Amino acid sequence: MKIMPKAHPVPDLEMMEDPWRIFRIMSEFVDGFEEMKYVGGRAVSIFGSSRIAPTHKYYKAAERTAFLLVKAGYTVITGGGPSLMEAANKGAAEAGGKSIGLNIDLPFEQKPNPYINHLINFHYFFARKVCFVKYAKAFVMFPGGYGTLDELSESITLIQTKRMDQFPVILYGSDYWKGLVDWFAGKMLHENCIAAEDLDIIQVVDTPEDVIKIIKKFYSKTAKRKK
């Protein structure tokens, strides 16, 4: 009986491209780190919806929050897009501060807003998320959708697992976040999926002034512990 040589499956074209994709990923990290090193050690990342109108109270609040952060000596980092991201970049620009946009390439093309001082474009979400976290002293989460929830989950997971030092993670708008926070403190805690102290990672506020107070208080305590 003639033994036929074993046929090898034809490799998928996308799988063939994977090794080369590594170089694009590397270049995105290198470019991001190179650009972000000029931020310095004092920056706050602000997240929120790309769909909320400029007349909405959350738009005004994001603008005011960024303005106050700049006056307090912080650089503002956003996702670079419209709506609440635009509001934060606008507030920073009005205060005469640095305003950075980490824009992401999307199929429906997210256009950068006009208030950014420094724009950095990303193809990969994970590379962009690293830059959000690595160079920020706090996260401020305004009402948003899946993207905002993604950034929130990323930050509290890294803090909970002690893969990064704790910093303020602030949810703006108690009415908006109430259902999620109640679920954390109720079902999630009751089922022992988190510990009670994990609830302390996040704080909820309703005014831009409270955002600044929380960040200042946190780093004032941190400075005292280091002495």
ChimeraX commands (.cxc) that place a marker at each C-alpha (Angstrom):
marker #1 position 0.00,0.00,0.00 radius 0.5
marker #1 position 1.36,3.37,-1.02 radius 0.5
marker #1 position 1.59,5.82,1.88 radius 0.5
marker #1 position 0.69,9.32,0.82 radius 0.5
marker #1 position 2.60,12.19,2.39 radius 0.5
marker #1 position 0.63,14.04,5.04 radius 0.5
marker #1 position -0.89,17.20,3.64 radius 0.5
marker #1 position -0.15,20.36,5.53 radius 0.5
marker #1 position -3.00,22.85,5.85 radius 0.5
marker #1 position -2.59,26.01,3.88 radius 0.5
marker #1 position -1.73,28.70,6.44 radius 0.5
marker #1 position -4.30,31.41,6.92 radius 0.5
marker #1 position -3.16,34.70,5.38 radius 0.5
marker #1 position -3.93,36.63,8.56 radius 0.5
marker #1 position -1.87,34.18,10.64 radius 0.5
marker #1 position 1.03,34.61,8.24 radius 0.5
marker #1 position 0.91,38.33,8.88 radius 0.5
marker #1 position 0.92,37.99,12.69 radius 0.5
marker #1 position 4.73,37.94,13.16 radius 0.5
marker #1 position 5.03,41.15,11.15 radius 0.5
marker #1 position 2.21,42.73,13.17 radius 0.5
marker #1 position 4.52,42.55,16.19 radius 0.5
marker #1 position 6.69,45.26,14.66 radius 0.5
marker #1 position 3.70,47.56,14.24 radius 0.5
marker #1 position 2.76,46.99,17.86 radius 0.5
marker #1 position 6.31,47.70,18.99 radius 0.5
marker #1 position 6.49,50.88,16.95 radius 0.5
marker #1 position 3.20,52.07,18.41 radius 0.5
marker #1 position 4.51,51.64,21.95 radius 0.5
marker #1 position 7.83,53.30,21.11 radius 0.5
marker #1 position 6.18,56.25,19.40 radius 0.5
marker #1 position 3.63,56.60,22.22 radius 0.5
marker #1 position 6.27,56.55,24.95 radius 0.5
marker #1 position 8.48,58.96,23.03 radius 0.5
marker #1 position 5.63,61.44,22.57 radius 0.5
marker #1 position 4.24,61.09,26.10 radius 0.5
marker #1 position 7.53,61.56,27.93 radius 0.5
marker #1 position 7.08,65.31,27.56 radius 0.5
marker #1 position 3.90,65.17,29.67 radius 0.5
marker #1 position 5.93,65.11,32.85 radius 0.5
marker #1 position 4.79,63.58,36.10 radius 0.5
marker #1 position 1.48,65.41,36.52 radius 0.5
marker #1 position -1.33,64.43,34.19 radius 0.5
marker #1 position -4.95,63.35,34.57 radius 0.5
marker #1 position -6.80,61.18,32.04 radius 0.5
marker #1 position -10.42,62.18,31.43 radius 0.5
marker #1 position -12.84,59.73,29.81 radius 0.5
marker #1 position -16.42,60.01,28.64 radius 0.5
marker #1 position -18.96,59.65,25.88 radius 0.5
marker #1 position -18.43,60.69,22.26 radius 0.5
marker #1 position -22.19,61.19,21.83 radius 0.5
marker #1 position -23.26,63.80,24.38 radius 0.5
marker #1 position -24.22,67.23,23.03 radius 0.5
marker #1 position -22.24,70.39,23.91 radius 0.5
marker #1 position -25.36,71.78,25.59 radius 0.5
marker #1 position -25.48,68.92,28.09 radius 0.5
marker #1 position -24.52,69.45,31.74 radius 0.5
marker #1 position -21.85,66.77,31.52 radius 0.5
marker #1 position -20.12,68.59,28.66 radius 0.5
marker #1 position -19.97,71.76,30.74 radius 0.5
marker #1 position -18.76,69.78,33.74 radius 0.5
marker #1 position -15.97,68.08,31.78 radius 0.5
marker #1 position -14.86,71.44,30.42 radius 0.5
marker #1 position -14.83,72.98,33.90 radius 0.5
marker #1 position -13.02,70.00,35.41 radius 0.5
marker #1 position -10.21,70.17,32.85 radius 0.5
marker #1 position -9.93,73.92,33.35 radius 0.5
marker #1 position -9.49,73.46,37.11 radius 0.5
marker #1 position -7.00,70.61,36.64 radius 0.5
marker #1 position -4.77,72.80,34.49 radius 0.5
marker #1 position -4.97,75.60,37.06 radius 0.5
marker #1 position -3.90,73.03,39.66 radius 0.5
marker #1 position -0.83,72.20,37.57 radius 0.5
marker #1 position -1.98,69.09,35.70 radius 0.5
marker #1 position -1.83,68.16,32.04 radius 0.5
marker #1 position -5.10,66.80,30.63 radius 0.5
marker #1 position -5.18,63.60,28.57 radius 0.5
marker #1 position -8.25,62.48,26.64 radius 0.5
marker #1 position -9.20,60.04,23.90 radius 0.5
marker #1 position -8.99,62.93,21.46 radius 0.5
marker #1 position -12.49,62.55,20.03 radius 0.5
marker #1 position -15.70,64.60,20.15 radius 0.5
marker #1 position -18.23,65.34,22.91 radius 0.5
marker #1 position -16.90,64.93,26.46 radius 0.5
marker #1 position -13.36,64.35,25.22 radius 0.5
marker #1 position -13.62,67.60,23.27 radius 0.5
marker #1 position -14.99,69.35,26.36 radius 0.5
marker #1 position -11.98,68.31,28.42 radius 0.5
marker #1 position -9.47,69.37,25.76 radius 0.5
marker #1 position -11.36,72.64,25.39 radius 0.5
marker #1 position -11.28,73.36,29.12 radius 0.5
marker #1 position -7.56,72.66,29.26 radius 0.5
marker #1 position -6.92,74.94,26.28 radius 0.5
marker #1 position -8.99,77.73,27.83 radius 0.5
marker #1 position -6.85,77.49,30.96 radius 0.5
marker #1 position -3.70,77.77,28.87 radius 0.5
marker #1 position -2.49,74.27,29.67 radius 0.5
marker #1 position -1.30,71.15,27.90 radius 0.5
marker #1 position -4.05,69.19,26.20 radius 0.5
marker #1 position -3.20,65.77,24.80 radius 0.5
marker #1 position -5.43,63.58,22.64 radius 0.5
marker #1 position -4.75,59.85,22.26 radius 0.5
marker #1 position -6.85,59.25,19.17 radius 0.5
marker #1 position -7.84,55.77,18.00 radius 0.5
marker #1 position -8.31,54.63,14.40 radius 0.5
marker #1 position -11.86,53.34,14.06 radius 0.5
marker #1 position -13.81,51.95,11.07 radius 0.5
marker #1 position -16.16,54.93,11.23 radius 0.5
marker #1 position -13.21,57.30,11.67 radius 0.5
marker #1 position -13.08,59.17,14.94 radius 0.5
marker #1 position -11.98,62.68,14.05 radius 0.5
marker #1 position -9.74,64.50,16.56 radius 0.5
marker #1 position -11.29,67.55,18.15 radius 0.5
marker #1 position -9.78,71.00,17.45 radius 0.5
marker #1 position -8.72,71.81,21.03 radius 0.5
marker #1 position -5.86,69.33,21.28 radius 0.5
marker #1 position -2.36,70.76,21.69 radius 0.5
marker #1 position -0.68,67.45,21.06 radius 0.5
marker #1 position -2.25,64.61,19.05 radius 0.5
marker #1 position -1.04,60.99,19.10 radius 0.5
marker #1 position -2.74,58.42,16.87 radius 0.5
marker #1 position -3.11,54.75,17.76 radius 0.5
marker #1 position -4.24,51.69,15.83 radius 0.5
marker #1 position -4.32,49.31,18.80 radius 0.5
marker #1 position -6.57,49.92,21.79 radius 0.5
marker #1 position -4.20,48.13,24.18 radius 0.5
marker #1 position -1.24,50.36,23.28 radius 0.5
marker #1 position -3.41,53.43,23.76 radius 0.5
marker #1 position -4.64,52.16,27.13 radius 0.5
marker #1 position -1.09,51.70,28.38 radius 0.5
marker #1 position -0.37,55.38,27.65 radius 0.5
marker #1 position -3.56,56.45,29.43 radius 0.5
marker #1 position -2.47,54.62,32.58 radius 0.5
marker #1 position 1.31,55.00,32.50 radius 0.5
marker #1 position 1.34,58.80,32.43 radius 0.5
marker #1 position -1.71,59.61,34.59 radius 0.5
marker #1 position -1.96,60.54,38.26 radius 0.5
marker #1 position -5.74,60.04,38.25 radius 0.5
marker #1 position -8.65,58.88,36.09 radius 0.5
marker #1 position -11.85,60.89,35.84 radius 0.5
marker #1 position -14.67,58.88,34.31 radius 0.5
marker #1 position -17.54,60.97,32.97 radius 0.5
marker #1 position -20.70,59.23,31.73 radius 0.5
marker #1 position -19.89,57.10,28.71 radius 0.5
marker #1 position -20.43,53.82,26.92 radius 0.5
marker #1 position -18.49,50.61,26.45 radius 0.5
marker #1 position -15.19,52.41,25.81 radius 0.5
marker #1 position -15.44,54.33,29.07 radius 0.5
marker #1 position -16.37,51.15,30.94 radius 0.5
marker #1 position -13.35,49.44,29.38 radius 0.5
marker #1 position -11.00,52.11,30.73 radius 0.5
marker #1 position -12.71,52.00,34.14 radius 0.5
marker #1 position -12.41,48.22,34.37 radius 0.5
marker #1 position -8.77,48.33,33.27 radius 0.5
marker #1 position -7.79,50.84,35.95 radius 0.5
marker #1 position -9.61,49.25,38.90 radius 0.5
marker #1 position -8.36,45.78,37.93 radius 0.5
marker #1 position -4.73,46.94,37.85 radius 0.5
marker #1 position -5.15,48.64,41.22 radius 0.5
marker #1 position -7.02,45.71,42.79 radius 0.5
marker #1 position -4.38,43.21,41.66 radius 0.5
marker #1 position -1.59,45.59,42.72 radius 0.5
marker #1 position -0.07,45.64,39.27 radius 0.5
marker #1 position 0.07,49.41,39.63 radius 0.5
marker #1 position 0.07,51.83,42.52 radius 0.5
marker #1 position -3.31,53.09,43.61 radius 0.5
marker #1 position -4.39,56.47,42.30 radius 0.5
marker #1 position -7.75,58.30,42.33 radius 0.5
marker #1 position -10.40,56.74,40.07 radius 0.5
marker #1 position -13.27,59.20,40.10 radius 0.5
marker #1 position -16.74,58.64,38.66 radius 0.5
marker #1 position -18.46,61.89,37.75 radius 0.5
marker #1 position -22.26,61.95,37.98 radius 0.5
marker #1 position -23.85,59.95,40.79 radius 0.5
marker #1 position -27.16,59.62,38.92 radius 0.5
marker #1 position -25.43,58.03,35.94 radius 0.5
marker #1 position -23.16,55.66,37.86 radius 0.5
marker #1 position -25.55,54.71,40.68 radius 0.5
marker #1 position -26.74,51.44,39.13 radius 0.5
marker #1 position -23.19,50.21,38.51 radius 0.5
marker #1 position -21.92,51.24,41.94 radius 0.5
marker #1 position -24.93,49.62,43.65 radius 0.5
marker #1 position -24.25,46.42,41.70 radius 0.5
marker #1 position -20.60,46.47,42.83 radius 0.5
marker #1 position -21.59,46.97,46.47 radius 0.5
marker #1 position -24.54,44.59,46.26 radius 0.5
marker #1 position -24.48,41.58,43.97 radius 0.5
marker #1 position -20.76,41.52,43.25 radius 0.5
marker #1 position -19.75,41.92,46.91 radius 0.5
marker #1 position -22.49,39.54,48.13 radius 0.5
marker #1 position -21.28,36.81,45.78 radius 0.5
marker #1 position -17.75,37.32,47.15 radius 0.5
marker #1 position -16.42,38.28,43.71 radius 0.5
marker #1 position -14.71,41.32,45.25 radius 0.5
marker #1 position -13.63,42.31,48.76 radius 0.5
marker #1 position -15.17,45.17,50.70 radius 0.5
marker #1 position -11.96,47.19,50.46 radius 0.5
marker #1 position -12.10,46.98,46.66 radius 0.5
marker #1 position -15.05,49.37,46.76 radius 0.5
marker #1 position -12.70,52.06,48.07 radius 0.5
marker #1 position -10.83,52.14,44.75 radius 0.5
marker #1 position -13.51,54.34,43.19 radius 0.5
marker #1 position -15.12,57.57,44.37 radius 0.5
marker #1 position -18.22,59.30,43.03 radius 0.5
marker #1 position -18.61,63.09,42.72 radius 0.5
marker #1 position -21.04,65.61,41.29 radius 0.5
marker #1 position -18.95,68.77,40.94 radius 0.5
marker #1 position -15.67,69.63,39.19 radius 0.5
marker #1 position -14.43,71.15,42.42 radius 0.5
marker #1 position -14.80,67.81,44.20 radius 0.5
marker #1 position -12.65,66.15,41.52 radius 0.5
marker #1 position -9.81,68.54,42.33 radius 0.5
marker #1 position -10.27,68.11,46.08 radius 0.5
marker #1 position -10.01,64.32,45.87 radius 0.5
marker #1 position -6.84,64.41,43.76 radius 0.5
marker #1 position -5.17,67.04,45.95 radius 0.5
marker #1 position -6.11,65.20,49.14 radius 0.5
marker #1 position -4.82,61.88,47.81 radius 0.5
marker #1 position -1.41,63.23,46.84 radius 0.5
marker #1 position -1.13,65.33,49.97 radius 0.5
marker #1 position -1.48,62.13,52.02 radius 0.5
marker #1 position 0.95,60.31,49.73 radius 0.5
marker #1 position 3.57,63.04,50.19 radius 0.5
marker #1 position 3.21,62.86,53.98 radius 0.5
marker #1 position 3.65,59.07,54.00 radius 0.5
marker #1 position 6.90,59.40,52.04 radius 0.5
marker #1 position 8.43,61.80,54.58 radius 0.5
marker link #1:1,2 radius 0.2
marker link #1:2,3 radius 0.2
marker link #1:3,4 radius 0.2
marker link #1:4,5 radius 0.2
marker link #1:5,6 radius 0.2
marker link #1:6,7 radius 0.2
marker link #1:7,8 radius 0.2
marker link #1:8,9 radius 0.2
marker link #1:9,10 radius 0.2
marker link #1:10,11 radius 0.2
marker link #1:11,12 radius 0.2
marker link #1:12,13 radius 0.2
marker link #1:13,14 radius 0.2
marker link #1:14,15 radius 0.2
marker link #1:15,16 radius 0.2
marker link #1:16,17 radius 0.2
marker link #1:17,18 radius 0.2
marker link #1:18,19 radius 0.2
marker link #1:19,20 radius 0.2
marker link #1:20,21 radius 0.2
marker link #1:21,22 radius 0.2
marker link #1:22,23 radius 0.2
marker link #1:23,24 radius 0.2
marker link #1:24,25 radius 0.2
marker link #1:25,26 radius 0.2
marker link #1:26,27 radius 0.2
marker link #1:27,28 radius 0.2
marker link #1:28,29 radius 0.2
marker link #1:29,30 radius 0.2
marker link #1:30,31 radius 0.2
marker link #1:31,32 radius 0.2
marker link #1:32,33 radius 0.2
marker link #1:33,34 radius 0.2
marker link #1:34,35 radius 0.2
marker link #1:35,36 radius 0.2
marker link #1:36,37 radius 0.2
marker link #1:37,38 radius 0.2
marker link #1:38,39 radius 0.2
marker link #1:39,40 radius 0.2
marker link #1:40,41 radius 0.2
marker link #1:41,42 radius 0.2
marker link #1:42,43 radius 0.2
marker link #1:43,44 radius 0.2
marker link #1:44,45 radius 0.2
marker link #1:45,46 radius 0.2
marker link #1:46,47 radius 0.2
marker link #1:47,48 radius 0.2
marker link #1:48,49 radius 0.2
marker link #1:49,50 radius 0.2
marker link #1:50,51 radius 0.2
marker link #1:51,52 radius 0.2
marker link #1:52,53 radius 0.2
marker link #1:53,54 radius 0.2
marker link #1:54,55 radius 0.2
marker link #1:55,56 radius 0.2
marker link #1:56,57 radius 0.2
marker link #1:57,58 radius 0.2
marker link #1:58,59 radius 0.2
marker link #1:59,60 radius 0.2
marker link #1:60,61 radius 0.2
marker link #1:61,62 radius 0.2
marker link #1:62,63 radius 0.2
marker link #1:63,64 radius 0.2
marker link #1:64,65 radius 0.2
marker link #1:65,66 radius 0.2
marker link #1:66,67 radius 0.2
marker link #1:67,68 radius 0.2
marker link #1:68,69 radius 0.2
marker link #1:69,70 radius 0.2
marker link #1:70,71 radius 0.2
marker link #1:71,72 radius 0.2
marker link #1:72,73 radius 0.2
marker link #1:73,74 radius 0.2
marker link #1:74,75 radius 0.2
marker link #1:75,76 radius 0.2
marker link #1:76,77 radius 0.2
marker link #1:77,78 radius 0.2
marker link #1:78,79 radius 0.2
marker link #1:79,80 radius 0.2
marker link #1:80,81 radius 0.2
marker link #1:81,82 radius 0.2
marker link #1:82,83 radius 0.2
marker link #1:83,84 radius 0.2
marker link #1:84,85 radius 0.2
marker link #1:85,86 radius 0.2
marker link #1:86,87 radius 0.2
marker link #1:87,88 radius 0.2
marker link #1:88,89 radius 0.2
marker link #1:89,90 radius 0.2
marker link #1:90,91 radius 0.2
marker link #1:91,92 radius 0.2
marker link #1:92,93 radius 0.2
marker link #1:93,94 radius 0.2
marker link #1:94,95 radius 0.2
marker link #1:95,96 radius 0.2
marker link #1:96,97 radius 0.2
marker link #1:97,98 radius 0.2
marker link #1:98,99 radius 0.2
marker link #1:99,100 radius 0.2
marker link #1:100,101 radius 0.2
marker link #1:101,102 radius 0.2
marker link #1:102,103 radius 0.2
marker link #1:103,104 radius 0.2
marker link #1:104,105 radius 0.2
marker link #1:105,106 radius 0.2
marker link #1:106,107 radius 0.2
marker link #1:107,108 radius 0.2
marker link #1:108,109 radius 0.2
marker link #1:109,110 radius 0.2
marker link #1:110,111 radius 0.2
marker link #1:111,112 radius 0.2
marker link #1:112,113 radius 0.2
marker link #1:113,114 radius 0.2
marker link #1:114,115 radius 0.2
marker link #1:115,116 radius 0.2
marker link #1:116,117 radius 0.2
marker link #1:117,118 radius 0.2
marker link #1:118,119 radius 0.2
marker link #1:119,120 radius 0.2
marker link #1:120,121 radius 0.2
marker link #1:121,122 radius 0.2
marker link #1:122,123 radius 0.2
marker link #1:123,124 radius 0.2
marker link #1:124,125 radius 0.2
marker link #1:125,126 radius 0.2
marker link #1:126,127 radius 0.2
marker link #1:127,128 radius 0.2
marker link #1:128,129 radius 0.2
marker link #1:129,130 radius 0.2
marker link #1:130,131 radius 0.2
marker link #1:131,132 radius 0.2
marker link #1:132,133 radius 0.2
marker link #1:133,134 radius 0.2
marker link #1:134,135 radius 0.2
marker link #1:135,136 radius 0.2
marker link #1:136,137 radius 0.2
marker link #1:137,138 radius 0.2
marker link #1:138,139 radius 0.2
marker link #1:139,140 radius 0.2
marker link #1:140,141 radius 0.2
marker link #1:141,142 radius 0.2
marker link #1:142,143 radius 0.2
marker link #1:143,144 radius 0.2
marker link #1:144,145 radius 0.2
marker link #1:145,146 radius 0.2
marker link #1:146,147 radius 0.2
marker link #1:147,148 radius 0.2
marker link #1:148,149 radius 0.2
marker link #1:149,150 radius 0.2
marker link #1:150,151 radius 0.2
marker link #1:151,152 radius 0.2
marker link #1:152,153 radius 0.2
marker link #1:153,154 radius 0.2
marker link #1:154,155 radius 0.2
marker link #1:155,156 radius 0.2
marker link #1:156,157 radius 0.2
marker link #1:157,158 radius 0.2
marker link #1:158,159 radius 0.2
marker link #1:159,160 radius 0.2
marker link #1:160,161 radius 0.2
marker link #1:161,162 radius 0.2
marker link #1:162,163 radius 0.2
marker link #1:163,164 radius 0.2
marker link #1:164,165 radius 0.2
marker link #1:165,166 radius 0.2
marker link #1:166,167 radius 0.2
marker link #1:167,168 radius 0.2
marker link #1:168,169 radius 0.2
marker link #1:169,170 radius 0.2
marker link #1:170,171 radius 0.2
marker link #1:171,172 radius 0.2
marker link #1:172,173 radius 0.2
marker link #1:173,174 radius 0.2
marker link #1:174,175 radius 0.2
marker link #1:175,176 radius 0.2
marker link #1:176,177 radius 0.2
marker link #1:177,178 radius 0.2
marker link #1:178,179 radius 0.2
marker link #1:179,180 radius 0.2
marker link #1:180,181 radius 0.2
marker link #1:181,182 radius 0.2
marker link #1:182,183 radius 0.2
marker link #1:183,184 radius 0.2
marker link #1:184,185 radius 0.2
marker link #1:185,186 radius 0.2
marker link #1:186,187 radius 0.2
marker link #1:187,188 radius 0.2
marker link #1:188,189 radius 0.2
marker link #1:189,190 radius 0.2
marker link #1:190,191 radius 0.2
marker link #1:191,192 radius 0.2
marker link #1:192,193 radius 0.2
marker link #1:193,194 radius 0.2
marker link #1:194,195 radius 0.2
marker link #1:195,196 radius 0.2
marker link #1:196,197 radius 0.2
marker link #1:197,198 radius 0.2
marker link #1:198,199 radius 0.2
marker link #1:199,200 radius 0.2
marker link #1:200,201 radius 0.2
marker link #1:201,202 radius 0.2
marker link #1:202,203 radius 0.2
marker link #1:203,204 radius 0.2
marker link #1:204,205 radius 0.2
marker link #1:205,206 radius 0.2
marker link #1:206,207 radius 0.2
marker link #1:207,208 radius 0.2
marker link #1:208,209 radius 0.2
marker link #1:209,210 radius 0.2
marker link #1:210,211 radius 0.2
marker link #1:211,212 radius 0.2
marker link #1:212,213 radius 0.2
marker link #1:213,214 radius 0.2
marker link #1:214,215 radius 0.2
marker link #1:215,216 radius 0.2
marker link #1:216,217 radius 0.2
marker link #1:217,218 radius 0.2
marker link #1:218,219 radius 0.2
marker link #1:219,220 radius 0.2
marker link #1:220,221 radius 0.2
marker link #1:221,222 radius 0.2
marker link #1:222,223 radius 0.2
marker link #1:223,224 radius 0.2
marker link #1:224,225 radius 0.2
marker link #1:225,226 radius 0.2
marker link #1:226,227 radius 0.2
view
